[in-house]
Amino acid sequence: MVLGWNNDLTAQQDDKGSTALHLVASMPRQKDRRYIRLLLLEANPDALYQMDNDGSFPIHVAASVGSRITINVFLQKSPSCAGLRDARGRTFLHVAVDKMKIWPVWSACRNQSLSWILNMQDNGGNTALHLAVQKGTLMIFCAIFGNKQVHLNLTNEKGETPLDIAHCNIPKELHYNQNAEVKIHLALQVADAKRGICRLDYFEENDIVQVRKDEMEKVKEGTGSLCIGSVLIATVTFAASFAIPGGYRADDHTNGGTQTLAGNCGLLFDCVKSYRSQSGTSRTTTDTISLKRPK
């Protein structure tokens, strides 16, 4: 009723530049959102092409919250809005990948009519595949990688292909070979993806610097935790030696008031545990420090 009285309300923006359609797109679980969304689109379809102060269109907002249904409604109303770019040159697919929203990504990659946006590059030259590799989320990567329309060898402004990014993402310390980063790198290699035009020593230099920083942080954290553990074990064991299992002799006994032991083996066992626990944690600390970067 309000829209029938003043249709211009659909184009009015708040202090952040958001229209009513931006607001509805940001609330995928809001009650009656579908009805409100349809009313707004019917009243002013051009609201799909209004950006807020951050340079985002309603379809970008819907992608950022993972609202696949809202995106589909927008595309049905105006298919060309799929190519809208925000202030950073990103399509809604870029935004969904960046926010790690799986359902909009899967839906877009399965929609043949959207194949023309799959290889679009943002202001940094990154495609959705570049961002998926950067994020290291296997399901999102598979959704994009599994579409044959996606080009594997496009380079961004830094001259990096998705394979270059995947190479840099592999943990350089000891790691499990089923890590998502490792699987992504292997998938690109098997698909015969190419490296970029950047000098390889640039990547190696960055890798070495980053690995050294990461390893030093892990060594500091690990050593501190292990040392604290050793001190706690030693403290508990030392205290246990004064709480010897047993009791005290009765006053009418020859040695009344003296302690009686449940067995000398208890004290010996505590001492052995103390030695083994402290030596074990110390040995673990040494092993942690001696970890080397695998070739």
FENSUL-V440403 format. One record per run of one state. SS is the DSSP state (H for helix, E for strand, - for the rest). FROM is the first residue (numbers start at 0). LEN is the number of residues. Records with the same first field share a line. If there is no record, write none. Layout:
# FENSUL-V440403
SS: FROM-LEN + FROM-LEN
This chain:
# FENSUL-V440403
-: 0-1 + 5-1 + 11-8 + 25-7 + 43-1 + 49-8 + 64-3 + 77-1 + 83-8 + 98-3 + 109-2 + 117-10 + 135-2 + 145-16 + 169-10 + 190-9 + 240-5 + 248-10 + 261-2 + 289-6
H: 1-4 + 6-5 + 19-6 + 32-11 + 44-5 + 57-7 + 67-10 + 78-5 + 91-7 + 101-8 + 111-6 + 127-8 + 137-8 + 161-8 + 179-11 + 199-41 + 263-26
E: 245-3 + 258-3
